């Protein structure tokens, strides 16, 4: 199975040695020592003596994404010393690999980096690297579109020489996680989330504990979340934890896809053998159009937040926000002893995609809906589409309601001191549902609780819509309580370490 190579880039020998030891204690099996980061002349004896794991010794110039400024002669001398010292791997850029001879048991990684693009002549570059006496070829480029990931992974899969190949940048995260599925001996990670040494690089903790890189193989099913941007999404954490909890071999990855490349990217990603997608902004309408079949809820809303393949290989679309929102509102009503939305006056703040799904659910359940939005034209258009009342944003506080639903981002981290509805507008006993889930206790939720309202946080809706997606992806009931606890831990101000034990044999 593939390995995670963890890169250490520190200016002091003491810190390199300390981090190497710490990584070994955390389960790392391979570490890259970036000699170019060390501020003084690197002392190989100090760095390599009693090393707790095998190492890759690397020394990069600024043109290759490194910090070495002492000239090529000194750099090659240092790399030769590492080989003589018997390091497990040495990384040699393609322009110097021919000048550094093979010696002993040290394995040669011959590498090429392109920080600007994934060039059209990718196969030609790879062929040239293969001529430089490598044990492993390393080819890393910048992804400027989702298609670049597929081109790189196709090359890795077809390579006759073992090849580490992935893309950098936000678009390239897909290939960093999935390269092992297609034959890459290892991928690279950084020591921690706070110290990224290359664009798009993930931490060792995330690669090992969230994505389970070392367990990804050719048959591993792939799922993902589509959006732009996507780096903030907690869906990979939630779904991967649930897969692990249920002992399912699957990997769920973040996929940044630009709106203008949505359909093309999904066709390209067929190469990844992807079986399902969560869909977020700005792709929900495009997802509905892409699907071969769509259920009633997504057609009624005009948008889908889930795509999944059925037994016949057809893409099906659904909108799990619909039922998740309805179930969340009913939790609040049940606390009042009310069993349905029928006849309940609902004031909905916002007119985006989630608001459209919630509005459809409210109307279909017999609720009396009023929509308000900061942009009048957008709010009025949604109200007309749903066939309900519209009130201006300025007059929202004068609208009597039994249920208040916030579909705006006001109060979302880091804007903790914002609320879309003033506390003196709240009434005792009303239901207040805030779709914002980070933080769980928004200012609106806190003030509503103080006012004696029945509150439901956005965490409930987020977990329930994800659980519905999980069932469609896996065919199993989702571990709802576990997913709720996982999300709550992840957004806690003091992030708690996940206490789940190491994987057993699956």
C-alpha positions as CSV (number, residue, x, y, z in Angstrom):
1,X,0.0,0.0,0.0
2,X,1.2,3.6,-0.6
3,X,3.0,5.6,2.1
4,X,2.7,9.2,3.3
5,X,6.1,11.0,3.2
6,X,6.0,13.9,5.7
7,X,8.1,16.9,4.8
8,X,10.1,18.7,7.6
9,X,11.2,22.2,6.8
10,X,12.8,24.0,9.7
11,X,15.7,26.4,10.1
12,X,17.3,24.7,13.1
13,X,18.8,21.2,13.4
14,X,17.3,20.9,16.8
15,X,13.7,21.4,15.5
16,X,14.2,19.0,12.6
17,X,15.4,16.2,15.0
18,X,12.5,17.0,17.4
19,X,9.8,16.9,14.7
20,X,11.2,13.7,13.2
21,X,10.9,12.0,16.6
22,X,7.4,13.4,17.1
23,X,6.3,12.2,13.6
24,X,7.6,8.7,14.3
25,X,5.6,8.7,17.6
26,X,2.5,9.7,15.6
27,X,2.9,6.8,13.2
28,X,4.9,8.3,10.3
29,X,6.9,5.7,8.4
30,X,8.8,8.0,5.9
31,X,10.1,11.6,6.4
32,X,11.5,14.1,3.9
33,X,14.4,16.2,5.3
34,X,14.5,19.5,3.5
35,X,18.1,20.5,3.9
36,X,17.5,23.8,2.0
37,X,15.4,25.1,4.9
38,X,18.2,24.9,7.5
39,X,19.8,28.3,8.1
40,X,23.3,27.0,8.7
41,X,25.4,24.4,6.8
42,X,23.4,21.2,7.2
43,X,25.0,18.7,9.6
44,X,24.1,15.3,8.1
45,X,25.6,13.3,11.0
46,X,23.3,15.1,13.5
47,X,20.2,14.8,11.3
48,X,20.7,11.1,10.3
49,X,22.1,9.5,13.5
50,X,19.6,7.3,15.2
51,X,16.9,8.5,12.8
52,X,13.5,7.0,13.8
53,X,12.2,6.4,10.3
54,X,13.6,6.1,6.7
55,X,14.2,9.4,5.1
56,X,14.2,11.2,1.8
57,X,17.0,13.8,1.6
58,X,16.1,16.8,-0.5
59,X,17.8,20.1,-1.2
60,X,15.9,22.5,-3.5
61,X,16.8,25.8,-5.2
62,X,14.3,28.6,-5.3
63,X,13.4,27.8,-8.9
64,X,12.3,24.3,-7.7
65,X,10.3,25.7,-4.8
66,X,13.2,25.6,-2.2
67,X,15.4,27.9,-0.3
68,X,19.0,26.8,-1.2
69,X,21.2,29.8,-2.1
70,X,24.7,28.4,-1.7
71,X,25.2,27.2,-5.3
72,X,24.9,23.9,-7.2
73,X,28.4,22.7,-6.4
74,X,27.8,22.7,-2.6
75,X,24.3,21.3,-3.1
76,X,25.5,18.3,-5.0
77,X,28.3,17.7,-2.5
78,X,25.7,17.6,0.2
79,X,23.5,15.2,-1.7
80,X,26.5,12.9,-2.5
81,X,27.3,12.9,1.3
82,X,23.8,11.9,2.0
83,X,24.1,8.9,-0.4
84,X,27.5,7.9,1.1
85,X,25.8,8.1,4.5
86,X,23.4,5.5,3.4
87,X,20.1,7.4,3.4
88,X,17.1,5.5,2.1
89,X,16.2,8.0,-0.6
90,X,17.8,11.0,-2.2
91,X,15.7,13.4,-4.3
92,X,17.5,14.7,-7.4
93,X,16.1,17.3,-9.8
94,X,16.3,16.3,-13.5
95,X,19.0,18.8,-14.4
96,X,21.5,17.4,-11.9
97,X,20.5,13.7,-11.7
98,X,23.0,12.8,-14.4
99,X,25.9,14.4,-12.4
100,X,25.1,12.5,-9.1
101,X,26.1,8.8,-9.4
102,X,24.3,5.9,-7.9
103,X,26.1,4.4,-4.8
104,X,25.2,1.8,-2.2
105,X,21.6,1.1,-1.3
106,X,20.3,4.6,-1.6
107,X,17.3,4.8,-3.9
108,X,17.2,7.6,-6.4
109,X,14.1,9.8,-6.8
110,X,14.5,11.8,-10.0
111,X,12.1,14.8,-9.9
112,X,10.6,17.6,-11.9
113,X,8.4,20.4,-10.6
114,X,6.4,23.0,-12.5
115,X,4.8,25.6,-10.2
116,X,2.9,27.4,-13.0
117,X,1.1,24.7,-15.0
118,X,0.6,21.1,-15.9
119,X,2.3,21.2,-19.3
120,X,1.0,19.7,-22.5
121,X,4.1,17.6,-22.9
122,X,3.7,15.8,-19.6
123,X,4.4,12.3,-21.1
124,X,7.6,13.6,-22.8
125,X,8.9,15.1,-19.5
126,X,8.1,11.8,-17.8
127,X,10.0,9.8,-20.5
128,X,13.0,12.0,-20.0
129,X,13.0,11.5,-16.3
130,X,12.9,7.8,-16.8
131,X,16.2,8.0,-18.7
132,X,18.1,9.4,-15.7
133,X,18.5,6.1,-13.8
134,X,15.7,6.6,-11.3
135,X,14.3,4.0,-8.9
136,X,11.3,6.3,-8.6
137,X,10.2,9.2,-10.8
138,X,8.6,12.2,-9.2
139,X,6.5,14.6,-11.3
140,X,4.6,17.4,-9.6
141,X,2.9,20.3,-11.5
142,X,0.4,23.1,-10.8
143,X,-3.2,22.2,-11.5
144,X,-5.1,25.0,-13.2
145,X,-8.2,23.0,-13.8
146,X,-9.7,19.7,-12.6
147,X,-8.7,18.0,-15.9
148,X,-5.0,18.4,-14.9
149,X,-5.5,15.9,-12.1
150,X,-6.8,13.3,-14.5
151,X,-4.0,13.8,-16.9
152,X,-1.5,13.3,-14.1
153,X,-3.2,10.3,-12.6
154,X,-3.5,8.6,-16.0
155,X,0.2,9.0,-16.4
156,X,0.9,7.5,-13.0
157,X,-1.4,4.6,-13.7
158,X,0.3,3.8,-17.1
159,X,3.9,4.4,-15.9
160,X,6.3,1.4,-16.2
161,X,8.7,3.1,-13.7
162,X,7.2,3.7,-10.3
163,X,6.0,7.3,-10.4
164,X,5.0,9.7,-7.7
165,X,2.7,12.1,-9.6
166,X,0.2,14.6,-8.3
167,X,-0.8,18.3,-8.8
168,X,-0.4,21.3,-6.6
169,X,-2.8,24.1,-5.7
170,X,-6.5,24.0,-4.7
171,X,-7.5,22.1,-7.8
172,X,-4.7,19.5,-7.2
173,X,-5.8,18.3,-3.8
174,X,-7.8,15.5,-5.5
175,X,-4.6,14.0,-7.0
176,X,-2.6,14.4,-3.7
177,X,-5.2,12.2,-2.0
178,X,-5.9,9.7,-4.8
179,X,-2.5,9.2,-6.4
180,X,-1.9,6.0,-4.4
181,X,-5.1,4.5,-5.9
182,X,-3.4,4.7,-9.3
183,X,0.1,3.4,-8.2
184,X,2.0,6.2,-6.7
185,X,4.5,4.8,-4.1
186,X,3.7,7.7,-1.8
187,X,2.3,11.2,-1.5
188,X,3.7,14.1,0.5
189,X,2.2,15.8,3.6
190,X,3.3,18.5,5.9
191,X,4.0,18.3,9.7
192,X,0.9,20.3,10.6
193,X,-1.9,22.4,9.1
194,X,0.0,25.6,10.2
195,X,3.1,24.9,8.1
196,X,2.4,24.2,4.5
197,X,5.5,23.9,2.3
198,X,3.8,23.6,-1.1
199,X,0.5,24.9,-2.6
200,X,-2.4,22.6,-1.7
201,X,-0.3,20.4,0.7
202,X,-2.3,18.6,3.4
203,X,-1.2,17.8,6.9
204,X,0.0,14.4,8.0
205,X,-2.9,14.2,10.4
206,X,-5.4,14.9,7.7
207,X,-3.8,12.5,5.2
208,X,-3.6,9.7,7.8
209,X,-6.7,10.1,10.0
210,X,-9.2,11.7,7.7
211,X,-8.4,10.4,4.2
212,X,-6.7,7.2,5.3
213,X,-4.3,7.5,2.4
214,X,-2.4,4.4,3.3
215,X,-5.5,2.3,2.9
216,X,-6.5,3.6,-0.5
217,X,-6.1,1.0,-3.2
218,X,-7.2,0.4,-6.8
219,X,-10.7,-0.8,-5.8
220,X,-11.4,2.0,-3.2
221,X,-14.7,3.7,-4.1
222,X,-14.4,7.5,-4.5
223,X,-16.9,10.1,-3.4
224,X,-16.4,13.9,-3.2
225,X,-17.9,17.3,-2.6
226,X,-18.1,19.7,-5.5
227,X,-17.8,23.5,-5.0
228,X,-15.9,26.7,-5.7
229,X,-14.4,27.5,-3.2
230,X,-14.3,24.2,-1.3
231,X,-11.4,24.4,1.2
232,X,-13.7,25.3,4.0
233,X,-16.0,22.3,3.7
234,X,-16.4,20.0,6.6
235,X,-18.0,17.3,4.5
236,X,-14.8,15.3,3.9
237,X,-14.2,15.1,7.6
238,X,-17.8,14.1,8.3
239,X,-18.2,11.5,5.5
240,X,-14.7,9.9,5.9
241,X,-15.3,9.5,9.7
242,X,-18.6,7.9,9.0
243,X,-17.1,5.5,6.4
244,X,-14.4,4.6,9.0
245,X,-17.0,4.1,11.8
246,X,-19.0,1.8,9.6
247,X,-15.8,-0.1,8.5
248,X,-16.4,0.8,4.8
249,X,-13.5,1.1,2.4
250,X,-14.2,4.4,0.7
251,X,-12.6,7.8,0.3
252,X,-14.4,11.2,0.1
253,X,-12.4,14.1,-1.2
254,X,-12.8,17.9,-1.7
255,X,-13.1,18.8,-5.4
256,X,-12.8,22.4,-6.5
257,X,-14.6,22.8,-9.8
258,X,-15.2,26.1,-11.6
259,X,-18.8,26.8,-12.7
260,X,-17.8,27.0,-16.4
261,X,-16.1,23.5,-16.3
262,X,-18.7,21.6,-14.2
263,X,-20.0,19.2,-16.8
264,X,-16.6,18.7,-18.5
265,X,-15.0,18.0,-15.1
266,X,-17.5,15.4,-14.0
267,X,-17.0,13.6,-17.3
268,X,-13.2,13.7,-16.8
269,X,-13.6,12.5,-13.2
270,X,-15.2,9.3,-14.5
271,X,-11.6,8.1,-14.7
272,X,-11.5,8.3,-10.9
273,X,-14.5,5.9,-10.7
274,X,-16.4,8.3,-8.6
275,X,-19.7,7.0,-7.3
276,X,-21.3,10.0,-5.7
277,X,-21.0,13.7,-5.0
278,X,-22.2,16.2,-2.5
279,X,-22.8,19.5,-4.4
280,X,-22.5,22.9,-2.9
281,X,-22.3,26.6,-4.2
282,X,-22.3,27.4,-7.1
283,X,-23.2,24.0,-8.7
284,X,-26.6,22.9,-7.4
285,X,-28.6,23.9,-10.5
286,X,-25.9,22.5,-12.8
287,X,-26.0,19.2,-10.9
288,X,-29.7,18.8,-11.6
289,X,-29.1,19.4,-15.3
290,X,-26.2,16.9,-15.4
291,X,-28.2,14.0,-13.8
292,X,-29.8,11.3,-15.9
293,X,-32.7,11.1,-13.4
294,X,-33.9,13.5,-10.7
295,X,-36.3,13.0,-7.9
296,X,-39.4,15.1,-7.2
297,X,-37.8,17.2,-4.5
298,X,-34.8,18.3,-6.6
299,X,-37.0,19.0,-9.6
300,X,-39.4,21.1,-7.5
301,X,-36.6,23.1,-6.0
302,X,-34.8,23.4,-9.3
303,X,-31.5,22.4,-7.7
304,X,-29.7,19.2,-6.4
305,X,-27.2,18.9,-3.6
306,X,-26.5,15.2,-4.2
307,X,-25.5,13.1,-7.2
308,X,-25.1,9.3,-7.0
309,X,-24.8,6.4,-9.4
310,X,-27.5,3.8,-9.4
311,X,-27.0,0.1,-10.1
312,X,-27.2,0.7,-13.8
313,X,-24.5,3.4,-13.8
314,X,-26.9,6.3,-14.2
315,X,-26.4,9.5,-12.4
316,X,-29.3,10.3,-10.1
317,X,-30.0,13.7,-8.4
318,X,-31.7,14.5,-5.2
319,X,-31.8,17.4,-2.7
320,X,-31.3,16.2,0.9
321,X,-31.5,19.8,2.2
322,X,-35.3,19.5,1.8
323,X,-36.0,16.7,4.3
324,X,-33.2,17.7,6.6
325,X,-34.6,21.2,7.0
326,X,-38.1,19.9,7.5
327,X,-37.0,17.4,10.1
328,X,-35.0,20.2,11.9
329,X,-38.0,22.6,12.1
330,X,-40.3,19.8,13.3
331,X,-37.8,19.1,16.2
332,X,-38.5,22.6,17.4
333,X,-42.2,22.3,16.9
334,X,-42.3,19.0,18.8
335,X,-40.8,20.8,21.8
336,X,-44.0,22.9,21.8
337,X,-46.2,19.8,21.4
338,X,-47.0,20.5,17.8
339,X,-46.6,17.7,15.3
340,X,-46.7,19.4,11.9
341,X,-46.0,22.7,10.1
342,X,-49.6,22.9,8.9
343,X,-51.0,26.4,9.6
344,X,-47.7,27.6,11.2
345,X,-46.5,31.1,10.3
346,X,-42.9,30.9,9.1
347,X,-40.7,33.9,8.5
348,X,-37.7,32.9,6.3
349,X,-34.6,35.2,6.2
350,X,-32.7,34.9,3.0
351,X,-33.3,33.8,-0.6
352,X,-30.4,31.6,-1.7
353,X,-30.3,28.0,-2.6
354,X,-30.9,26.6,0.9
355,X,-33.8,29.1,1.3
356,X,-35.4,27.8,-1.8
357,X,-35.2,24.2,-0.5
358,X,-36.6,25.1,2.9
359,X,-39.3,27.3,1.3
360,X,-40.5,24.4,-0.8
361,X,-40.6,22.1,2.2
362,X,-42.5,24.6,4.3
363,X,-45.1,25.3,1.6
364,X,-45.6,21.6,0.8
365,X,-46.1,20.9,4.5
366,X,-48.9,23.5,4.8
367,X,-46.9,26.2,6.4
368,X,-47.8,29.9,5.9
369,X,-44.5,31.3,4.5
370,X,-43.2,34.8,4.4
371,X,-39.8,35.5,2.7
372,X,-37.5,38.5,3.4
373,X,-34.1,39.3,1.9
374,X,-31.6,42.1,2.0
375,X,-31.8,42.3,-1.8
376,X,-35.4,43.0,-2.6
377,X,-35.5,41.8,-6.2
378,X,-34.1,38.4,-5.2
379,X,-36.4,38.0,-2.2
380,X,-39.4,39.0,-4.2
381,X,-38.5,36.6,-7.0
382,X,-38.3,33.7,-4.6
383,X,-41.6,34.6,-2.9
384,X,-43.3,34.7,-6.4
385,X,-41.7,31.4,-7.3
386,X,-43.0,29.8,-4.1
387,X,-46.3,31.5,-4.2
388,X,-46.0,33.1,-0.7
389,X,-45.8,36.5,0.9
390,X,-42.8,38.9,0.7
391,X,-41.8,41.5,3.3
392,X,-39.0,44.0,2.9
393,X,-35.8,43.4,5.0
394,X,-36.4,46.7,6.9
395,X,-39.9,45.5,8.0
396,X,-38.9,41.9,9.0
397,X,-39.2,42.6,12.7
398,X,-42.9,43.5,12.4
399,X,-43.9,40.2,10.8
400,X,-45.7,37.9,13.3
401,X,-44.5,34.3,13.0
402,X,-44.5,31.0,14.9
403,X,-41.2,29.9,13.3
404,X,-38.2,31.9,12.4
405,X,-35.7,30.4,9.9
406,X,-32.4,32.1,9.2
407,X,-30.9,31.2,5.7
408,X,-28.4,34.0,5.6
409,X,-24.7,33.7,6.5
410,X,-25.0,36.3,9.3
411,X,-23.4,35.0,12.5
412,X,-21.2,32.6,10.7
413,X,-17.6,32.3,11.8
414,X,-15.7,34.6,12.2
415,X,-18.5,37.1,12.4
416,X,-19.7,35.9,15.8
417,X,-21.3,39.2,16.8
418,X,-23.7,39.5,13.9
419,X,-27.4,38.5,14.0
420,X,-30.0,38.8,11.2
421,X,-32.9,39.3,13.7
422,X,-32.8,41.6,16.8
423,X,-33.5,40.1,20.1
424,X,-36.4,42.5,20.9
425,X,-38.2,41.2,17.8
426,X,-38.3,37.6,19.2
427,X,-41.4,36.3,21.0
428,X,-41.5,33.8,23.9
429,X,-42.2,30.3,22.7
430,X,-41.5,30.8,19.0
431,X,-39.3,28.3,17.2
432,X,-35.9,29.7,16.0
433,X,-34.0,27.6,13.4
434,X,-30.6,29.0,12.3
435,X,-29.0,27.2,9.3
436,X,-25.6,28.5,10.2
437,X,-23.7,25.6,11.9
438,X,-20.3,27.1,12.6
439,X,-20.5,28.2,15.3
440,X,-23.3,25.9,16.6
441,X,-24.4,28.6,19.1
442,X,-24.7,31.7,16.9
443,X,-25.7,35.0,18.5
444,X,-29.2,34.5,17.1
445,X,-29.5,31.1,18.8
446,X,-28.0,32.4,22.1
447,X,-30.5,35.4,22.2
448,X,-33.4,33.2,21.2
449,X,-32.6,30.8,24.0
450,X,-32.4,33.7,26.5
451,X,-35.8,34.8,25.3
452,X,-37.4,31.4,26.0
453,X,-37.6,30.3,22.3
454,X,-37.4,26.7,21.1
455,X,-34.1,26.7,19.2
456,X,-32.7,24.3,16.6
457,X,-29.1,24.9,15.4
458,X,-27.8,24.5,11.8
459,X,-25.7,21.6,13.0
460,X,-28.8,19.5,13.0
461,X,-29.7,20.2,9.4
462,X,-26.1,19.8,8.2
463,X,-25.7,16.4,9.8
464,X,-29.1,15.2,8.6
465,X,-28.6,16.2,5.0
466,X,-25.1,14.6,5.1
467,X,-26.6,11.4,6.7
468,X,-29.1,11.2,3.8
469,X,-26.3,11.5,1.3
470,X,-24.3,8.8,3.2
471,X,-27.2,6.4,2.8
472,X,-27.4,7.0,-1.0
473,X,-23.6,6.6,-1.3
474,X,-23.3,3.5,0.8
475,X,-26.7,1.8,0.9
476,X,-26.5,1.9,4.7
477,X,-28.2,3.9,7.4
478,X,-25.9,6.6,8.5
479,X,-24.5,6.7,12.1
480,X,-26.4,9.9,12.8
481,X,-25.4,10.3,16.5
482,X,-21.7,9.6,15.6
483,X,-21.8,12.2,12.7
484,X,-23.4,14.8,15.0
485,X,-20.7,14.3,17.6
486,X,-18.0,14.4,14.9
487,X,-19.2,17.7,13.6
488,X,-19.6,19.2,17.0
489,X,-16.1,18.2,17.9
490,X,-14.7,19.7,14.7
491,X,-16.2,23.2,15.2
492,X,-15.6,23.3,19.0
493,X,-13.5,26.4,20.0
494,X,-11.2,23.9,21.7
495,X,-10.8,21.2,19.0
496,X,-11.0,17.8,20.7
497,X,-8.9,15.0,19.4
498,X,-11.0,12.3,17.9
499,X,-11.0,9.3,20.3
500,X,-11.9,6.6,17.8
501,X,-9.4,3.7,18.0
502,X,-7.1,2.7,15.1
503,X,-8.7,0.7,12.3
504,X,-9.1,-3.0,12.7
505,X,-8.9,-5.3,9.7
506,X,-11.7,-4.4,7.3
